[in-house]
Amino acid sequence: MSHSTRVLCVGAGHMGRSHALSYHQLEGFEVAGVVTRSAASRDGLIAELGGNIPGFSDFTEALRTTRPDAVSISSYPDTHAQYALAALEAGCHVFVEKPLAETVAEAEAIVAKARSCGLKLVIGYILRVHPSWIKFIEIARTLGKPLVMRMNLNQQSSGSEWKTHKALLSSISPIVDCGVHYVDVMCQMTGSRPVRVSGIGARLSEELPEGKINYGQLQVTFEDGSVGWYEAGWGPMMSEVAFFIKDVVGPKGCVSIVADKAASEGQSANVNAHSQTQKLRLHHSPLGPDGRFVRADENISLEDEPDHDGLCLREQEFFLRAIRENLDLSAHMEDAVQSMRIVAAADESFRTGRTVDL
């Protein structure tokens, strides 16, 4: 049997904790160390992992001391490029949470380094391992062209959740941080090249640094005529009404995610609820001679509905396969850079007031 892949885990927040627990659970991985800025979160995670794991506050020291086979990066986006490039330079495979980096140039540099080093780079696009989202994309592809894709995920946050959001917003806008997920889905649904992007944004809190926004929306047009929009806002002022929309319309009908748990009152900032879909609703557009619909709407319930930790486990199973089976990740990496280009263009459009041609 292959030896365990020793992985250095960076970050112990919501995503970092889930990924670390996945490594601890999977037979093919061994947690080599934990890196966090906070001693309390670091000690808490190490205790959950059974103890006897070295902890660090400095990434460079941790990388040098533990000499891991792989590095898992779940820290704030402004550290992704620095940590990923250092890990690859040290000969480590890398798993990095989305977004891959803060800028397209940084994302391209990370991908180029992974290729030149012959190492695996997996980006945390959790929806790519979600069975309901895989089915959602599959059905969307049967609706004809062009597609109209409507998606949002606003979060009404307070207390510790607002504190976390403010920390994120100091380096990145919501449409960049979360938008990469949904434009990646749009690209999969259309199979077409994005050609034009526009964006809007607003600063809705004096608590944010000047020039930073906590609300944004992007609109993307594809070569095949398909269009999509994504909206994201974070903070105590955001509405709990219609904050969760995942809806795709084509000439032949539409398909929507019906997420009663995620869409229930008070759940917009519950990260666990964001990936709970419950069912898909498929509507058929054809009309009969009497002008009425030929087919009734279908509710599609999927039994294989993992929770958040279960989805993270699937991501790390894929990471392990990529390492052990030498999977070709070219398309995976190119898609990550493509989604970065789209959200970066939306941010540029907001800043300049002009539509951006890709």
Order of alpha helices (4+ residues) and beta strands (2+ residues): beta-alpha-beta-alpha-beta-alpha-beta-alpha-beta-alpha-beta-alpha-beta-beta-alpha-alpha-alpha-beta-beta-beta-beta-beta-alpha-beta-beta-alpha-alpha-beta
